[in-house]
Amino acid sequence: MTQPYDSDADAARLGELGYRQELRRSLGVLGNVSMGFAVVSPVVALYAVAMVGTTVAGPAWIWALPVVLAGQCLVVNVYAELASQWPLAGGPYQWGRRLLGPAFGWLGGWVWQFAVMFGNTTVAYLASPWVFALFGITPSPGAMVAVAVGILLCCMLVNAYGIRVLSLIVSLGIGAEAVASVVVGFSLLLFFRDHDFVLFTDTMGAEALSGGSTASAFLAAVAVAGWAFIGFDACVSTSEETRDAGRQVPRAMWWALLSVGVVVILNAMAVALAHPAPERVVLGEDADPVTTAVVHSFGSWSDKPFVAVVLVGFLACAMASQGGAARGLYSLARDGVFPFSRHVRKVNGRRAPIGGLVASTLVSGTALLLGLDATAIGSLIAFGTAATFLPFFLTALAALVARLRGTWVPAGHVQQGRKGTFLNALAVLWTGFEVVNVCWPRAVLAPPGAPWYQVWAGLIGTAVIVLAGLAYLVVRRPQDRIGAHGGDFHAHGTEEGRPAVTAAGPAAGADAP
């Protein structure tokens, strides 16, 4: 017999971790899955990587996708144990400080937060052309930026209405996106193939862009494919709004990553096999191979409906990603360790983190000004991918070090023992490799004639954010506030000087301007 859900147990567990229940806990496992699925988004992922992957490695780039998916499964394996024991918003920050101390946790949270906020900028900017495509309009750079700002503001409005409204709209969006993606993918594979599967052994000479090295071309494809399987950690961001979060969030991450992974690989193969001239993609003559394959197969009537599906996917991704960013800021601010914490930690009457929503929208919207210069927005996109893998690496590293020291033994619903340590070590190796691989300066991943700083954008952008975080650590010393305002715990989950959980919350009045 199924045991009834006890909402008091979640609130009590949150209290043990030092926080009062301020956000509305109303999500089931499917609602939590929808948040992760929307941010990973098969449509957004495919459009982000299909053209570039084919350009750098030819049709054979497809093998980069299962490689990256397997690597990301190692990351989810670590995240599952951590989210099971500490089901808190702002995972990298909350986990890092419990595993290796306040300074390490704060820096990981800082990097992750800016990666997500600039990721929101990228999604909004890439979504704007589809708005114009729906009406057959060719946009100017200024018009694209204006529409992207409008998308961010609309997403903020939806998020401000609370997790129930957000989850409902996101679920409807990803439902339409998933059905359309699967139907289109299988239709292309079964009825509209122009090529045999042997196509995926052919680079079509794309390695010439990497100095003639097939290995270098494949490494570039792996770097590009990294963008396709990030965002599952949005499930963690809504932990404090998910019922029985210690059990359900780990499951949701697995469902979100694996379901999107299958759909992305299916559609990437289908698009390549149905494309009338993949050699044109390799030569850079077709910047939108996905639409080309769909319209070529189904006819011109499919153009507008397909554009609508793509736009829905981008909007659902933007809403869920913005919600995750807001909750990460809320998690930092309630401990008083983020600039202007007093304002950023505010929750509105619908129990949505309105302070974090406003702050993340301001940062993401300001970064959109880079969209007035195509090379500048390209640099932001390159940085966003690199900065996203760095928190994965830092979190996996913190977990492994704590395991080896014996200061952390997983104590949640997910416990893997020695196997967990081995898989954790593999996760560190994978994420460390991908951080270097994504940051590696490659002219092949930049537009022809791009300035040097765009070629180096991943490394430069990541270094700037890390150095800014280190400077803030030295000058403002937010790590000293964590024990005073956010509680502090041993890695086994026992308390050490937890503050009283009052009606104002543990971080009430804290500010770090």
C-alpha positions as CSV (number, residue, x, y, z in Angstrom):
1,M,0.0,0.0,0.0
2,T,1.4,3.4,-1.0
3,Q,2.1,5.7,2.0
4,P,0.4,9.1,2.0
5,Y,2.6,12.1,1.3
6,D,3.6,14.0,4.4
7,S,4.2,17.7,3.7
8,D,5.4,18.3,7.2
9,A,8.4,15.9,6.6
10,D,9.8,18.1,3.8
11,A,9.4,21.2,5.9
12,A,11.0,19.5,8.9
13,R,13.9,18.3,6.7
14,L,14.4,21.8,5.4
15,G,14.4,23.1,9.0
16,E,17.1,20.6,9.9
17,L,19.2,22.1,7.1
18,G,18.7,25.6,8.5
19,Y,15.9,27.1,6.5
20,R,12.2,27.9,6.7
21,Q,9.9,26.8,4.0
22,E,9.3,30.0,2.0
23,L,8.7,28.7,-1.5
24,R,5.5,26.8,-2.4
25,R,6.1,23.0,-2.3
26,S,3.7,21.7,-4.8
27,L,5.6,19.9,-7.5
28,G,5.4,16.2,-8.0
29,V,8.1,14.2,-9.8
30,L,6.6,14.9,-13.2
31,G,6.6,18.6,-12.6
32,N,10.2,18.5,-11.5
33,V,11.1,16.4,-14.6
34,S,9.4,19.0,-16.8
35,M,11.7,21.7,-15.4
36,G,14.9,19.8,-16.3
37,F,13.5,18.6,-19.6
38,A,12.6,22.1,-20.6
39,V,16.1,23.5,-19.9
40,V,17.9,20.7,-21.6
41,S,15.3,20.9,-24.4
42,P,15.8,18.6,-27.4
43,V,14.8,21.3,-29.8
44,V,17.1,23.9,-28.4
45,A,19.9,21.4,-28.0
46,L,19.6,20.2,-31.6
47,Y,19.5,23.7,-33.1
48,A,22.5,24.7,-31.0
49,V,24.8,21.9,-32.1
50,A,23.6,20.3,-35.4
51,M,25.0,22.8,-37.8
52,V,28.3,23.5,-36.0
53,G,28.9,19.8,-35.2
54,T,28.5,18.9,-38.9
55,T,30.7,21.8,-40.0
56,V,33.6,20.7,-37.8
57,A,33.4,16.9,-38.1
58,G,31.0,16.1,-40.9
59,P,28.1,13.6,-40.5
60,A,30.4,11.6,-38.3
61,W,30.0,14.2,-35.6
62,I,26.9,12.3,-34.5
63,W,29.1,9.9,-32.4
64,A,30.0,12.9,-30.1
65,L,26.5,12.9,-28.8
66,P,26.5,9.5,-27.0
67,V,30.0,10.2,-25.7
68,V,28.8,13.4,-24.1
69,L,25.6,11.8,-22.9
70,A,27.6,9.0,-21.1
71,G,29.8,11.6,-19.5
72,Q,26.9,13.6,-18.3
73,C,25.4,10.5,-16.8
74,L,28.5,10.3,-14.6
75,V,27.7,13.9,-13.4
76,V,24.0,13.0,-12.7
77,N,25.2,10.0,-10.7
78,V,27.1,12.4,-8.4
79,Y,24.3,15.0,-8.3
80,A,21.8,12.3,-7.4
81,E,23.6,11.3,-4.2
82,L,24.0,15.0,-3.2
83,A,20.5,16.1,-4.1
84,S,19.2,13.1,-2.2
85,Q,21.0,14.1,1.0
86,W,20.7,17.8,0.7
87,P,17.6,18.7,-1.4
88,L,18.2,22.4,-1.5
89,A,17.9,25.1,-4.2
90,G,21.3,26.4,-5.3
91,G,22.9,22.9,-5.4
92,P,26.5,23.7,-6.3
93,Y,26.7,26.4,-3.6
94,Q,24.9,24.4,-0.9
95,W,26.7,21.2,-1.6
96,G,30.2,22.7,-2.0
97,R,30.1,24.5,1.3
98,R,29.1,21.4,3.1
99,L,31.7,19.2,1.4
100,L,34.8,21.5,1.3
101,G,33.8,24.6,3.2
102,P,32.2,28.0,2.8
103,A,34.7,29.6,0.4
104,F,34.7,26.7,-2.0
105,G,31.0,26.4,-2.0
106,W,30.5,30.1,-2.5
107,L,32.9,30.2,-5.5
108,G,31.1,27.3,-7.1
109,G,27.8,28.9,-6.6
110,W,29.0,32.2,-8.0
111,V,30.4,30.6,-11.2
112,W,27.2,28.5,-11.7
113,Q,25.0,31.5,-11.1
114,F,26.6,33.6,-13.8
115,A,26.7,30.7,-16.2
116,V,23.0,30.2,-15.9
117,M,22.1,33.9,-16.1
118,F,24.3,34.3,-19.3
119,G,22.8,31.1,-20.5
120,N,19.4,32.8,-20.2
121,T,20.8,35.6,-22.4
122,T,21.8,33.1,-25.0
123,V,18.5,31.3,-25.1
124,A,16.5,34.5,-25.3
125,Y,18.7,35.8,-28.1
126,L,18.5,32.6,-30.1
127,A,14.8,32.4,-29.6
128,S,14.2,35.9,-31.1
129,P,14.8,35.0,-34.8
130,W,12.1,32.4,-34.6
131,V,9.6,35.1,-33.6
132,F,10.4,37.0,-36.8
133,A,10.5,33.8,-38.8
134,L,6.9,33.0,-37.7
135,F,5.8,36.2,-39.5
136,G,8.3,36.0,-42.4
137,I,10.3,39.1,-41.3
138,T,14.0,39.6,-41.6
139,P,15.2,41.2,-38.3
140,S,17.9,43.8,-37.7
141,P,20.3,43.3,-34.8
142,G,18.5,45.9,-32.7
143,A,15.1,44.3,-33.4
144,M,16.5,40.9,-32.3
145,V,17.7,42.4,-29.0
146,A,14.4,44.2,-28.4
147,V,12.4,41.0,-28.9
148,A,14.9,39.0,-26.7
149,V,14.4,41.5,-23.9
150,G,10.6,41.1,-24.4
151,I,11.0,37.3,-24.1
152,L,13.0,37.7,-20.8
153,L,10.3,40.0,-19.4
154,C,7.5,37.7,-20.4
155,C,9.3,34.8,-18.8
156,M,9.8,36.8,-15.6
157,L,6.1,37.5,-15.5
158,V,5.2,33.8,-15.8
159,N,7.8,33.0,-13.1
160,A,6.4,35.7,-10.8
161,Y,3.0,33.9,-10.7
162,G,4.6,31.0,-8.8
163,I,5.7,27.5,-9.4
164,R,2.3,26.1,-10.2
165,V,1.7,28.4,-13.1
166,L,5.3,28.0,-14.3
167,S,5.1,24.2,-14.1
168,L,1.8,24.2,-16.0
169,I,3.0,26.4,-18.9
170,V,6.4,24.7,-19.1
171,S,4.7,21.2,-19.1
172,L,2.3,22.2,-21.9
173,G,5.2,23.6,-23.9
174,I,7.5,20.5,-23.5
175,G,4.5,18.2,-24.2
176,A,4.0,19.8,-27.6
177,E,7.8,19.9,-28.2
178,A,8.3,16.3,-27.2
179,V,5.5,14.9,-29.3
180,A,6.5,17.0,-32.3
181,S,10.2,16.0,-31.9
182,V,9.5,12.3,-31.7
183,V,6.9,12.3,-34.5
184,V,9.2,14.3,-36.8
185,G,12.3,12.2,-35.9
186,F,10.7,8.8,-36.5
187,S,8.9,10.1,-39.7
188,L,12.2,11.3,-41.1
189,L,14.0,8.0,-40.2
190,L,11.2,5.7,-41.5
191,F,9.9,7.5,-44.6
192,F,12.2,10.3,-45.8
193,R,15.8,9.0,-45.7
194,D,18.0,10.1,-48.5
195,H,21.1,8.4,-47.2
196,D,22.1,5.1,-45.6
197,F,23.5,4.8,-42.1
198,V,27.0,4.5,-43.5
199,L,26.8,8.3,-43.8
200,F,27.8,8.5,-40.1
201,T,31.3,7.1,-40.9
202,D,32.0,10.0,-43.3
203,T,33.6,13.3,-42.3
204,M,33.3,14.7,-45.8
205,G,36.6,16.4,-45.4
206,A,35.5,18.6,-42.4
207,E,38.7,17.7,-40.6
208,A,40.5,20.1,-42.9
209,L,39.3,22.9,-40.6
210,S,41.2,21.3,-37.8
211,G,44.5,21.0,-39.6
212,G,43.5,17.7,-41.3
213,S,43.3,15.9,-37.9
214,T,40.2,13.7,-37.5
215,A,40.9,13.4,-33.8
216,S,41.1,17.2,-33.4
217,A,37.8,17.5,-35.4
218,F,36.1,15.0,-33.1
219,L,37.3,16.7,-30.0
220,A,35.8,20.0,-31.4
221,A,32.5,18.1,-32.0
222,V,32.6,16.8,-28.4
223,A,33.0,20.4,-27.2
224,V,30.1,21.5,-29.3
225,A,27.9,18.6,-28.2
226,G,28.5,19.6,-24.6
227,W,25.8,22.3,-25.0
228,A,23.2,19.6,-25.8
229,F,23.2,17.9,-22.4
230,I,23.3,20.7,-19.8
231,G,20.4,22.0,-17.8
232,F,19.3,18.8,-15.9
233,D,20.4,20.6,-12.7
234,A,17.2,22.7,-13.1
235,C,15.6,19.8,-11.3
236,V,17.8,20.7,-8.3
237,S,16.8,24.4,-8.4
238,T,13.2,23.5,-7.6
239,S,14.1,21.0,-4.9
240,E,12.4,23.2,-2.2
241,E,9.2,23.2,-4.3
242,T,9.2,19.4,-4.9
243,R,7.3,17.0,-2.7
244,D,9.5,14.3,-1.2
245,A,12.4,16.0,-2.9
246,G,15.1,13.7,-1.5
247,R,13.6,10.8,-3.4
248,Q,12.1,12.6,-6.4
249,V,14.8,15.1,-7.5
250,P,17.4,12.4,-8.3
251,R,14.8,10.4,-10.3
252,A,13.8,13.6,-12.1
253,M,17.4,14.4,-13.2
254,W,17.8,10.9,-14.6
255,W,14.5,11.1,-16.5
256,A,15.2,14.6,-17.8
257,L,18.7,13.8,-19.1
258,L,18.0,10.4,-20.6
259,S,14.7,11.3,-22.2
260,V,16.2,14.4,-23.9
261,G,19.4,12.4,-24.8
262,V,17.4,9.8,-26.7
263,V,15.3,12.4,-28.5
264,V,18.3,14.5,-29.4
265,I,20.3,11.6,-30.8
266,L,17.2,10.3,-32.7
267,N,16.5,13.7,-34.3
268,A,20.2,14.4,-35.1
269,M,20.4,11.1,-37.0
270,A,17.1,11.7,-38.7
271,V,18.0,15.2,-39.8
272,A,21.4,14.0,-41.2
273,L,19.8,11.1,-43.1
274,A,17.0,13.2,-44.5
275,H,19.0,16.2,-45.5
276,P,19.2,16.5,-49.3
277,A,22.8,17.7,-49.4
278,P,24.8,17.3,-46.1
279,E,28.0,18.4,-47.9
280,R,26.5,21.9,-48.1
281,V,26.3,21.9,-44.3
282,V,29.9,20.8,-44.0
283,L,30.9,23.7,-46.3
284,G,28.9,26.2,-44.2
285,E,26.4,26.9,-47.0
286,D,23.4,25.7,-45.0
287,A,23.2,27.4,-41.6
288,D,19.8,25.7,-40.7
289,P,20.1,22.0,-41.6
290,V,17.2,21.0,-39.3
291,T,14.6,23.2,-41.1
292,T,16.1,22.2,-44.5
293,A,15.6,18.5,-43.8
294,V,12.1,19.0,-42.4
295,V,10.8,21.2,-45.2
296,H,12.5,19.1,-47.9
297,S,10.8,16.0,-46.5
298,F,7.4,17.2,-45.5
299,G,7.0,20.1,-48.0
300,S,6.8,23.8,-47.8
301,W,3.5,23.7,-45.8
302,S,5.5,22.4,-42.8
303,D,7.7,25.5,-42.5
304,K,5.4,27.6,-40.3
305,P,4.2,24.8,-38.0
306,F,7.8,23.7,-37.5
307,V,8.9,27.2,-36.7
308,A,6.1,27.4,-34.1
309,V,7.3,24.1,-32.4
310,V,10.8,25.4,-32.3
311,L,9.7,28.7,-30.8
312,V,7.6,26.9,-28.1
313,G,10.7,24.8,-27.2
314,F,12.8,28.0,-26.8
315,L,10.2,29.7,-24.7
316,A,9.8,26.8,-22.4
317,C,13.6,26.5,-22.0
318,A,13.8,30.3,-21.3
319,M,11.1,30.2,-18.6
320,A,12.5,27.1,-16.8
321,S,16.1,28.3,-17.0
322,Q,15.2,31.8,-15.7
323,G,13.3,30.1,-12.8
324,G,16.4,28.1,-12.0
325,A,18.6,31.1,-12.0
326,A,16.2,33.0,-9.7
327,R,16.2,30.1,-7.2
328,G,19.9,29.9,-7.2
329,L,20.2,33.6,-6.4
330,Y,17.6,33.2,-3.7
331,S,19.6,30.4,-2.1
332,L,22.8,32.6,-2.0
333,A,21.0,35.7,-0.9
334,R,19.1,34.2,2.0
335,D,22.5,33.4,3.5
336,G,23.5,37.0,3.0
337,V,26.4,36.1,0.6
338,F,25.4,37.8,-2.6
339,P,25.5,41.5,-3.5
340,F,22.3,43.2,-2.3
341,S,21.1,40.1,-0.6
342,R,18.4,41.9,1.4
343,H,16.5,42.6,-1.9
344,V,17.5,39.5,-3.9
345,R,16.2,37.1,-1.2
346,K,12.6,38.5,-1.3
347,V,9.7,36.2,-1.9
348,N,6.4,37.5,-3.2
349,G,2.8,36.7,-2.1
350,R,2.7,33.8,-4.5
351,R,5.8,32.4,-2.8
352,A,8.0,32.9,-5.9
353,P,11.5,34.3,-5.5
354,I,10.7,37.7,-7.0
355,G,14.0,39.2,-5.9
356,G,16.0,36.6,-7.7
357,L,13.8,36.9,-10.7
358,V,14.3,40.6,-11.0
359,A,18.1,40.3,-10.4
360,S,18.6,37.5,-12.9
361,T,16.5,39.3,-15.5
362,L,18.5,42.5,-15.1
363,V,21.8,40.6,-15.5
364,S,20.6,38.6,-18.5
365,G,18.9,41.6,-20.1
366,T,22.0,43.8,-19.8
367,A,24.1,41.1,-21.4
368,L,21.7,41.2,-24.4
369,L,23.3,44.5,-25.4
370,L,26.1,42.4,-26.7
371,G,23.6,41.2,-29.3
372,L,24.1,44.5,-31.1
373,D,27.4,43.0,-32.2
374,A,27.3,39.5,-33.6
375,T,30.9,38.7,-32.7
376,A,30.3,39.8,-29.1
377,I,27.2,37.6,-28.6
378,G,29.2,34.7,-30.1
379,S,31.7,35.3,-27.3
380,L,29.0,35.1,-24.7
381,I,27.7,31.8,-26.1
382,A,31.2,30.3,-26.0
383,F,31.7,31.5,-22.4
384,G,28.3,30.1,-21.3
385,T,29.2,26.6,-22.4
386,A,32.6,26.7,-20.7
387,A,31.3,28.2,-17.5
388,T,28.5,25.6,-17.2
389,F,30.9,22.7,-17.1
390,L,33.2,24.3,-14.5
391,P,30.6,24.0,-11.7
392,F,30.0,20.4,-12.8
393,F,33.7,19.8,-12.3
394,L,33.9,21.7,-9.0
395,T,30.9,19.9,-7.5
396,A,32.2,16.4,-8.6
397,L,35.7,17.3,-7.3
398,A,34.3,18.4,-3.9
399,A,32.3,15.2,-3.6
400,L,35.3,13.0,-4.4
401,V,37.7,14.8,-2.1
402,A,35.2,14.6,0.8
403,R,34.7,10.9,0.1
404,L,38.4,10.2,0.1
405,R,38.9,12.2,3.2
406,G,36.1,10.3,4.9
407,T,34.3,13.5,5.8
408,W,31.3,12.6,3.5
409,V,29.5,9.3,3.4
410,P,26.3,9.7,1.4
411,A,23.4,9.5,3.8
412,G,20.4,10.2,1.6
413,H,18.0,7.9,-0.2
414,V,20.7,7.4,-2.9
415,Q,23.8,5.6,-1.7
416,Q,26.2,3.8,-3.9
417,G,29.1,2.9,-1.7
418,R,32.4,2.0,-3.3
419,K,30.9,2.1,-6.8
420,G,29.8,5.6,-6.1
421,T,33.5,6.6,-5.4
422,F,34.7,5.0,-8.6
423,L,31.9,6.7,-10.7
424,N,32.6,10.0,-8.9
425,A,36.3,9.8,-9.9
426,L,35.2,9.2,-13.5
427,A,32.9,12.2,-13.3
428,V,35.9,14.4,-12.2
429,L,38.0,13.2,-15.1
430,W,35.1,13.7,-17.6
431,T,34.2,17.2,-16.4
432,G,37.8,18.3,-16.1
433,F,38.5,17.1,-19.6
434,E,35.4,18.9,-21.0
435,V,36.2,22.2,-19.2
436,V,39.6,22.1,-20.9
437,N,38.1,20.9,-24.2
438,V,35.4,23.6,-24.3
439,C,37.8,26.4,-23.2
440,W,40.4,25.4,-25.8
441,P,40.8,28.2,-28.3
442,R,39.6,27.0,-31.7
443,A,39.3,29.2,-34.7
444,V,37.1,26.5,-36.3
445,L,34.3,27.3,-33.7
446,A,34.4,31.0,-34.3
447,P,33.0,32.8,-37.4
448,P,35.4,33.4,-40.3
449,G,37.6,36.4,-39.5
450,A,36.4,36.6,-35.9
451,P,38.7,38.7,-33.6
452,W,41.1,36.8,-31.3
453,Y,39.1,37.5,-28.2
454,Q,36.2,35.4,-29.6
455,V,38.4,32.5,-30.3
456,W,39.6,32.7,-26.7
457,A,36.1,33.7,-25.4
458,G,35.5,30.5,-23.3
459,L,38.8,30.8,-21.4
460,I,38.7,34.6,-21.1
461,G,35.1,34.7,-19.9
462,T,35.5,31.9,-17.4
463,A,38.7,33.5,-16.1
464,V,37.0,36.9,-15.6
465,I,34.1,35.4,-13.6
466,V,36.4,33.2,-11.5
467,L,38.7,36.2,-10.8
468,A,35.8,38.4,-10.0
469,G,34.5,35.8,-7.5
470,L,37.9,35.4,-5.9
471,A,38.2,39.2,-5.5
472,Y,34.8,39.3,-3.9
473,L,35.9,36.5,-1.5
474,V,38.9,38.5,-0.5
475,V,37.3,41.9,-0.2
476,R,33.8,41.1,1.1
477,R,34.5,37.8,2.7
478,P,31.0,36.2,2.1
479,Q,32.4,32.9,3.4
480,D,32.4,34.4,6.9
481,R,28.7,35.1,6.8
482,I,27.7,31.5,5.9
483,G,28.1,30.1,9.4
484,A,26.3,33.1,10.9
485,H,23.3,33.3,8.6
486,G,22.9,30.0,6.7
487,G,23.8,27.4,9.2
488,D,26.8,25.1,8.9
489,F,26.9,21.4,8.8
490,H,29.3,18.4,8.8
491,A,29.2,16.5,5.6
492,H,27.2,13.7,7.3
493,G,24.3,16.1,7.8
494,T,24.6,16.8,11.5
495,E,24.2,20.3,12.7
496,E,27.0,22.6,13.8
497,G,25.7,25.9,15.2
498,R,22.5,26.0,13.1
499,P,20.7,29.3,13.7
500,A,17.1,29.5,15.0
501,V,14.6,29.2,12.2
502,T,12.5,32.1,12.8
503,A,9.5,33.5,11.0
504,A,11.8,35.9,9.2
505,G,14.0,33.0,8.0
506,P,17.6,32.2,8.9
507,A,19.1,34.9,6.8
508,A,16.7,37.7,7.7
509,G,18.4,41.1,7.6
510,A,21.6,39.8,6.1
511,D,23.0,41.9,3.3
512,A,26.3,41.8,1.3
513,P,26.2,44.9,-0.8
